[in-house]
């Protein structure tokens, strides 16, 4: 077991697959850092390999909102607060990533597409240890699908940790998603 591990993602909303990713990584390390990519929605950098990720409709939640979703989901899953940290992680600017996660941390990956391989190589080139948890597994769900269910008024509660669902509903964030996706 390594001392320090980390995962990263946009988590535009934090769903059950994201939670499984975090829990699988946490089994591999004593302390887990969760990096939230694209922390500044207003300054999204377009990645040619995955242009969808930089669209406004794909990024309805602020860093603060995503921070709370991740924190609440991990606590609800039984991970003690002292066993994880949540930080901004602007993967689009690799030259500054060491400011957020130390180079001695092992980066855990789930790879679904070419963007996953790009991130794996990007972090490896920076000197991070990398470990692929699984490669090219079929995605069971994605945030885009859940956001669309919110817009359509379809059921989505079972696709996210209960704490995330409660946070989104309590803070009226469904209206924000509907407003952005209907533009």
PyMOL commands that set and color helices and strands:
alter all, ss='L'
color gray80, all
select helices_A, chain A and resi 16-26+41-43+48-54+56-58+63-76+81-83+94-99+114-126+143-152+157-159+162-170+173-181
alter helices_A, ss='H'
color red, helices_A
select strands_A, chain A and resi 2-9+29-36+84-88+106-111+129-135
alter strands_A, ss='S'
color yellow, strands_A
deselect
rebuild
show_as cartoon
